[in-house]
Amino acid sequence: MKTPKGMRDILPPDGELWRRTENILALIARLYGYKEIRTPILEYSFLFRKGLGDSSDVVEKEMYEFEDKDGSYLTLRPEGTAPVVRSYIEHGMKSLPWVRVFYIGPMFRREKPQKGRYRQFHQFGIELFGVSGPHGDAEAMVMLYRVMRIFGVNGYMSYNNIGCPVCRPKYIKALRSEIEKYWDDIPKEYHEKINRNPMRFFDIKDEKVVSLFDKMPTIEDFLCEECQAHKEGLETLLAKLGMPYEKNIRLVRGFDYYTRTVFEYIGEGLGAKSAVAGGGRYDYLMESYGGPSVPGVGFGLGIERLLMVAQVPEKVVYEPYAEVMVVYTKKDFMDDAFVLAETLRDRFIAAEVDLRGTSLKSQMKAAAKRNYKYVLILGDDEIEKGMVTLRDMETGKQEMFKQEDIADIILERGSS
Ligand code: HAM
């Protein structure tokens, strides 16, 4: 008797290690204001075919798909983003100013099993909807970086901007015509893959192909104004946050839904090309399903791969000590709110920020709707003096404190 190929039992005491790992991952997501979502393991096949793209390896050859008794086609989910987007549309979540969700669960891809690659594996993922600016991307990246720090994983964040439907077609055209010059040097087995999507050229690991990489045009030179501004905005913010990353102008990801920012965390010890986690922005996925035009960004992390390189902390906190929202009186202070929130998370205080850059009034409305007991306010006065105002949402009482003391004060008072 055997498990199916590429699938594994998790036996005791590993089961305990898994539970602890999942609890820590959930805690980290909560520190950023993300709430858990659970979607079915089966979805209509259309969801993945349409969303991930026909040229992706997953859709082309790795889906566990079957015809149900009523003639409909169902697929064991190979990833978590498309199902969450489906759920967002189905439940009309557009009525909310933004949505932050996380998920943990099994995914299925009929891949060739090898070290760190299974047919049933588990992902922890987060998705943020409703934030179009680079602050959304930065949040996903710093959260992922925090996961790696907490789990003691050595490695680096690889990042790229792959353009949008405005600029990418021009790049693809240029890339295609350059690739054609070397067509006969490229092994035949890759021809179809490249024909379907020339950007997948950079996914090929065959040395003959890799040696051609330097001869190819790079997306950087083709980005439109908006993508360029997005990229610069994100890089400035990451610098402010002291977030290390490596720009990889050839990083492409396996699904068609990505626009602009893509990133991967490469773990030391997993082999050259093995990512512990990967993600990016997908601003047109929702519309492509006929849903509202809502931008999204997120990442997925492979728990098996994480456990191959992690030192899972023994003593852990499973619930944030307190939950607050950090608001800003003008858009210019959104970065300061972001930075302050990060320092609170270091102390296991959950801190949510409205990253849309909207008015104070609409942020306060959202804070009230989300039942925050305390809101931290950053305005001209506060910024100038290195202070922050703590507002008790029940009594309306406001007091100003030094920013460096605010975590202690929140911890003393508690918020729930
Ligand atoms: P992905 O890069 O396909 O992205 O998968 C994310 C992570 O899942 C990978 O970095 C890897 O750790 C793990 N993984 C993938 N396939 C396997 C496998 N066969 N065996 C073991 N681990 C595996 C996504 O799935 C996107 N949905 C991520 C995302 C979320 N993008 C935006 N939001």
Residues whose N, C-alpha, C, O or C-beta is under 5 A from the ligand:
A	BS01	HAM	P78 E79 G80 T81 R109 E111 G116 R117 Y118 F121 G125 I126 A275 V276 A277 G278 G279 G280 V297 G298 F299 G300 L301 G302 R305
